[in-house]
Amino acid sequence: MKRMKKSFVIFLSISMSLLLLLVGCGNNDSSSSSGDKSVTIKFSWWTNPTRTKQTKEAIKLFEKKYPNIHVTMEYTSWDSYWQKLSTEAAGGGAPDVMQMDGSRLNEYASKNQLMDLSKTKVDTSGLDKNTVALGKLNGKLYALTTALNAQIFIYNPEILKNAGVDFPTGNYTWDDLAKLCETIYKKTGVYGMPDEMEQTAFLDYFARTKNENLYSSDGKSLGMSKKTLTEWFQYWLDLQEKGGVPTAQESAAYNHNDHPSSPFVKAKTAFAWLFLGTGGEFEQDLGKPIIRGLLPEWGNDNKPYPLHPAMYWAMSSKTQHADAAAKLINFLENDPKVSQLFQNDRGIPANTANMKKNAETTKDATVKKQDDIMEKIEKVATPVKLDPPGAGSMGDTLKNISQQVQNKRLTPSKAADEFMQQANQALSQG
């Protein structure tokens, strides 16, 4: 009898322990369902030293506001970024939130690798409808542009003064630019500008000044003629031979995505072609004031000047944490403190209220200068279309062929044939 009583006590004790354990588990489930459960999302972007610092600070602010969301950050250079992202996305492991470029957005959307943001809690209320439309494809919102951007020249006024020349204030031609670069070299021994033969965005602008486009209207082929493409290669080759741009060997040693190593920063060129948002970094690295100017033939009747979405925030279609990812996109896109951190590094802020507040409150003279040049550009510019699928390889193709032209292994005419063949094949395959 005592043995039975003892067994009952043990059984009752075990039962009570199990009951308490189950109650505890029930409380944990209740806590999780209340939204307090911690999640980790991955966020990636291509970067430079300034942008790395700014973005890390923004993520700190985000995690302070949303302590239950931890952000794993991945950042690298432009080239490495797309190599890594392509591999991750193909394997279904793309970052929850990623920085996206207009030259790649169509490609990733067509492969169903991006989320339709209109089906998430992403907030577009602070953006102009036309700005929101920059991230739409086939009626779906695949990305939010962070800012508006445009191609510009920056120049070192000290070098121009030493050469006894002025930068054109009115409309001017490509030949005017070439003569200016050659004169600077003859007078000072400083090159006019880096060799930008490999830049697809600059090539597109060159084509637009001749009433053509880099891509056809359906995106299945190039939209520019062989004549225009040949002129492009010949233009830069002539500049190289006359001292307007560095030698082939010097150009090969410069990675255009490594801004601190730019010949402009080292005062070896008078000009640099770039997108508006990065001008501040170049000025800081140079350590001297710079001046901003428009590209050749900006005043043509056909309005060739393109107005670009700077870059985008996009969400992986495979994310398991869409709500947390939406919170991060909203924060990066709309939060005034983040906008104060970023200023115009990624371009002129897409959020209208933030753009106005930055202009009113900033003590940074660079922001005012960037706003001023953008105001001029907007008066003469037209929005660009998104690059078609297959456009992502254009940069590497143009770079490889440009290097052969620079080293005179291909004539401009043969280079045009080669580029058209490779580009049309990539575009036709999407």
C-alpha positions in Angstrom: 0.0 0.0 0.0 2.8 2.4 0.9 4.6 1.4 -2.4 1.3 2.3 -4.3 1.0 5.6 -2.5 4.6 6.5 -3.2 4.1 5.7 -6.9 1.1 7.9 -7.0 3.0 10.8 -5.5 5.8 10.4 -8.0 3.2 10.2 -10.8 1.4 13.3 -9.5 4.7 15.2 -9.3 5.7 14.3 -12.8 2.3 15.3 -14.1 2.4 18.7 -12.4 5.9 19.3 -13.9 4.7 18.5 -17.3 1.7 20.7 -16.8 3.9 23.6 -15.8 6.2 23.0 -18.8 3.2 23.1 -21.1 1.9 26.3 -19.5 5.4 27.8 -20.0 5.4 26.7 -23.7 2.0 28.2 -24.1 3.2 31.6 -22.7 6.1 31.5 -25.2 3.8 30.9 -28.1 1.6 33.8 -26.9 4.6 36.1 -26.7 5.7 35.1 -30.3 2.3 35.7 -31.8 2.2 39.2 -30.2 4.9 40.4 -32.6 7.8 40.5 -30.1 9.6 37.7 -31.7 13.1 38.7 -32.9 13.9 38.2 -36.5 17.1 38.6 -38.5 17.1 40.0 -42.0 20.0 40.4 -44.5 20.6 43.7 -46.2 23.2 44.3 -48.9 24.4 47.2 -51.0 27.4 48.2 -53.2 29.4 50.9 -51.6 32.3 53.3 -51.2 33.9 54.4 -47.8 31.5 57.4 -47.3 28.4 55.3 -48.1 29.5 52.5 -45.9 29.8 54.8 -42.9 26.5 56.5 -43.6 24.5 53.3 -44.1 25.9 51.6 -41.0 24.8 54.6 -39.0 21.3 54.3 -40.6 21.1 50.6 -39.6 22.0 51.5 -36.0 19.1 53.9 -35.9 16.8 51.3 -37.4 17.7 48.6 -34.9 17.2 51.1 -32.1 13.7 51.9 -33.4 12.9 48.2 -34.0 14.9 46.3 -31.3 13.2 43.0 -32.4 14.7 43.2 -35.9 18.4 42.5 -36.4 20.0 43.4 -39.7 23.0 41.5 -41.1 24.9 43.8 -43.4 26.7 42.8 -46.5 28.5 45.4 -48.7 31.2 45.4 -51.3 32.3 47.1 -54.5 30.1 47.4 -57.6 31.6 44.5 -59.5 31.8 42.1 -56.6 28.3 43.0 -55.5 26.6 41.8 -58.7 28.7 38.7 -58.9 27.6 37.7 -55.4 24.0 38.8 -55.8 23.6 36.8 -59.0 24.8 33.6 -57.3 22.7 34.2 -54.2 19.5 35.0 -56.2 19.9 32.0 -58.5 20.1 29.8 -55.4 17.1 31.4 -53.7 19.1 33.0 -51.1 19.1 36.7 -52.1 19.2 39.3 -49.3 15.8 40.2 -47.8 16.5 43.8 -48.8 19.0 44.8 -51.5 20.2 47.9 -53.3 19.2 47.6 -57.0 20.3 49.5 -60.1 18.2 50.5 -63.1 20.5 48.5 -65.4 19.6 45.3 -63.5 16.1 45.8 -62.2 14.4 44.4 -65.3 16.7 41.4 -65.3 16.0 40.4 -61.7 12.2 41.1 -62.0 11.9 39.0 -65.1 13.3 36.1 -63.2 10.7 36.5 -60.4 13.5 37.2 -57.9 12.0 40.5 -56.6 8.9 41.0 -54.5 6.0 43.1 -55.8 6.2 45.9 -53.2 2.6 46.9 -53.7 1.6 43.7 -52.0 3.7 44.6 -48.9 3.6 47.3 -46.2 6.1 49.5 -48.1 5.0 53.2 -47.8 5.1 55.3 -50.9 3.0 58.2 -49.6 5.9 60.6 -49.4 6.9 60.1 -53.1 5.6 61.7 -56.2 3.6 59.3 -58.4 6.1 59.8 -61.3 8.9 58.9 -58.9 7.1 55.7 -57.8 6.6 54.8 -61.4 10.4 54.6 -61.9 10.3 51.3 -60.1 7.3 49.8 -61.9 7.4 47.1 -64.6 4.3 45.6 -66.2 2.1 47.2 -63.5 4.1 45.8 -60.6 6.2 47.8 -58.2 9.5 46.0 -57.9 11.6 48.7 -56.2 11.6 52.2 -54.8 14.1 54.7 -56.1 16.2 56.1 -53.3 16.9 59.4 -55.2 17.1 61.1 -58.5 20.4 61.4 -60.2 22.1 62.8 -63.3 25.4 62.6 -65.1 27.6 65.7 -64.7 31.2 66.9 -65.1 33.1 68.1 -62.1 36.3 70.1 -62.7 39.2 71.5 -60.8 39.1 75.3 -61.3 42.8 75.6 -60.3 43.9 73.5 -63.3 41.7 75.4 -65.7 43.1 78.7 -64.4 46.6 77.5 -65.0 45.7 76.5 -68.5 44.1 79.8 -69.2 40.7 78.3 -70.2 37.1 78.4 -68.9 34.5 75.7 -68.7 31.6 76.4 -71.1 28.6 77.9 -69.5 26.3 77.6 -72.5 25.6 74.7 -74.8 28.8 73.3 -76.4 29.7 70.4 -78.7 31.7 67.2 -78.3 34.4 68.8 -80.4 34.5 71.7 -78.0 35.1 69.3 -75.2 37.9 67.5 -77.0 39.7 70.8 -77.9 39.4 71.9 -74.3 41.0 68.7 -73.0 43.8 68.9 -75.5 44.5 72.6 -74.7 44.7 71.8 -71.0 47.2 69.0 -71.7 49.4 71.3 -73.9 49.4 74.1 -71.4 49.8 72.2 -68.2 50.8 68.6 -68.9 47.6 67.6 -67.0 45.1 65.3 -68.9 41.7 66.7 -69.7 39.8 63.8 -68.1 39.9 60.1 -67.5 39.2 57.9 -70.5 35.5 57.0 -70.1 35.1 54.9 -73.3 33.9 52.0 -71.2 31.0 53.8 -69.5 27.6 52.6 -70.9 25.7 55.4 -69.4 28.0 58.0 -71.0 27.7 56.1 -74.3 23.9 56.2 -74.0 24.1 60.0 -73.5 26.4 60.3 -76.6 23.8 58.4 -78.6 21.0 60.6 -77.3 22.7 63.7 -78.5 22.6 62.2 -82.0 18.8 61.3 -81.7 19.6 57.6 -81.0 19.5 55.4 -77.9 21.6 52.7 -76.5 18.7 50.2 -76.6 15.9 49.7 -79.1 12.3 50.5 -78.0 11.6 46.7 -77.4 14.9 46.1 -75.6 15.7 43.2 -77.9 18.7 44.9 -79.6 20.8 48.0 -79.6 19.1 51.2 -80.6 22.2 53.0 -82.0 23.8 52.8 -85.4 27.2 51.4 -86.2 28.2 54.9 -87.3 27.5 56.4 -83.9 29.2 53.6 -82.1 32.3 53.9 -84.3 32.4 57.6 -83.6 32.3 56.9 -79.9 35.4 54.7 -80.0 37.2 57.0 -82.4 36.4 60.0 -80.2 38.2 58.6 -77.2 41.0 57.1 -79.2 41.7 60.5 -80.8 41.7 62.1 -77.3 44.2 59.5 -76.1 46.6 60.2 -79.0 46.4 63.9 -78.4 46.8 63.9 -74.6 43.2 64.7 -73.8 43.0 61.5 -71.7 45.6 59.2 -70.1 47.5 56.6 -72.0 46.2 53.1 -72.4 48.6 51.8 -69.8 47.5 54.5 -67.3 43.8 53.9 -68.0 44.3 50.1 -67.4 45.7 50.8 -64.0 42.6 52.7 -62.9 39.5 51.0 -61.6 36.7 53.4 -62.3 34.8 52.1 -59.2 37.7 52.9 -56.9 37.0 56.6 -56.4 40.0 57.4 -54.2 42.4 56.2 -57.0 40.8 58.4 -59.6 43.2 60.5 -61.7 41.0 63.5 -60.9 41.5 63.0 -57.1 45.3 62.8 -57.8 45.1 66.0 -59.8 46.2 64.2 -63.0 43.0 65.3 -64.8 41.1 68.5 -64.9 37.6 66.9 -65.3 35.8 63.8 -64.2 32.6 62.4 -65.5 30.3 61.0 -62.8 26.8 60.9 -61.3 25.8 63.9 -59.3 25.6 62.1 -55.9 29.3 61.1 -55.8 30.7 64.5 -56.5 30.9 65.3 -52.8 33.2 62.3 -52.2 35.5 63.3 -55.0 35.7 66.9 -53.6 36.5 65.5 -50.2 39.2 63.2 -51.5 40.7 66.0 -53.7 40.8 68.3 -50.7 40.0 71.4 -52.8 36.8 73.0 -54.1 35.3 71.6 -57.3 32.8 73.1 -59.8 30.0 71.2 -61.5 29.0 71.5 -65.1 26.7 70.0 -67.7 27.7 67.5 -70.4 28.2 68.5 -74.1 25.1 69.3 -76.2 22.9 69.5 -73.1 20.9 72.3 -74.8 20.0 70.4 -78.0 16.4 70.7 -79.1 15.7 67.0 -78.6 16.5 67.2 -74.8 19.1 64.5 -74.7 19.9 64.9 -71.0 18.7 61.8 -69.1 17.2 62.0 -65.6 18.0 58.8 -63.8 16.6 57.0 -60.8 19.8 57.0 -58.6 19.4 53.4 -57.3 16.7 51.4 -55.7 15.6 49.5 -52.6 14.2 46.1 -53.5 13.0 43.0 -51.6 13.7 39.4 -52.4 10.6 37.4 -53.6 11.9 34.6 -51.3 12.1 36.6 -48.1 10.6 34.9 -45.0 10.3 38.2 -43.2 8.4 40.6 -45.6 7.0 42.8 -42.8 10.5 43.3 -41.3 12.0 43.9 -44.7 9.2 46.5 -45.5 10.0 48.3 -42.3 13.7 48.6 -43.3 12.8 49.9 -46.8 10.4 52.4 -45.3 13.0 53.6 -42.8 15.8 54.0 -45.5 13.4 55.7 -47.9 11.4 57.9 -45.7 12.9 58.5 -42.3 14.1 62.2 -41.9 17.1 61.2 -39.8 18.3 58.8 -42.4 17.9 61.4 -45.1 20.0 63.8 -43.0 22.7 61.1 -42.9 22.6 60.3 -46.6 22.2 63.9 -47.8 22.8 63.7 -51.6 25.2 60.8 -51.6 22.8 58.6 -53.5 21.4 61.6 -55.4 18.6 64.1 -54.6 16.3 62.4 -52.1 13.1 60.9 -53.6 11.1 61.7 -50.6 9.9 65.3 -51.3 9.6 66.4 -47.6 13.1 65.1 -46.8 14.6 66.8 -49.8 13.1 70.1 -48.8 14.1 69.7 -45.2 17.7 68.8 -46.1 18.0 71.9 -48.3 16.7 74.1 -45.5 18.7 72.8 -42.6 22.0 71.5 -44.0 25.2 73.4 -43.3 27.0 71.5 -46.0 27.6 73.7 -49.0 27.9 70.7 -51.2 24.2 69.8 -50.8 23.2 73.3 -52.0 25.5 73.1 -55.0 24.1 69.6 -55.9 20.6 70.9 -55.6 21.4 73.9 -57.8 22.9 71.8 -60.7 20.0 69.3 -60.5 17.5 72.2 -60.8 19.3 73.2 -64.0 19.2 69.6 -65.3 15.6 69.0 -64.6 14.7 71.9 -66.9 16.4 70.3 -69.9 16.1 66.6 -69.0 13.8 63.7 -69.9 13.4 60.6 -67.7 15.1 57.4 -68.9 13.5 54.0 -69.3 14.7 51.0 -67.4 17.4 49.0 -69.1 16.0 45.8 -70.6 16.8 42.2 -69.5 20.3 41.3 -70.8 21.6 44.8 -70.2 23.5 43.8 -67.2 26.3 42.4 -69.3 26.8 45.6 -71.3 29.2 47.1 -68.9 31.7 44.2 -69.1 31.3 43.9 -72.8 32.0 47.5 -73.4 34.9 47.5 -71.0 36.6 44.6 -72.6 36.2 46.0 -76.1 37.3 49.5 -75.0 40.5 48.2 -73.6 41.3 46.6 -77.0 40.6 49.9 -78.8 42.8 51.7 -76.3 45.7 49.3 -77.0 45.0 49.4 -80.7 44.2 45.8 -81.0 40.8 46.7 -82.5 40.0 49.6 -84.8 37.0 51.7 -83.9 35.0 50.2 -86.8 35.9 46.6 -85.9 35.1 47.4 -82.2 31.7 48.7 -83.2 31.0 45.4 -85.1 32.2 43.4 -82.1 30.2 45.3 -79.6 27.0 45.2 -81.7 27.3 41.4 -82.2 27.8 40.6 -78.5 25.3 43.2 -77.2 22.5 42.1 -79.6 23.0 38.5 -78.7 22.8 39.2 -75.0 19.7 41.4 -75.5 17.9 39.0 -77.7 18.3 36.3 -75.1 17.3 38.6 -72.3 
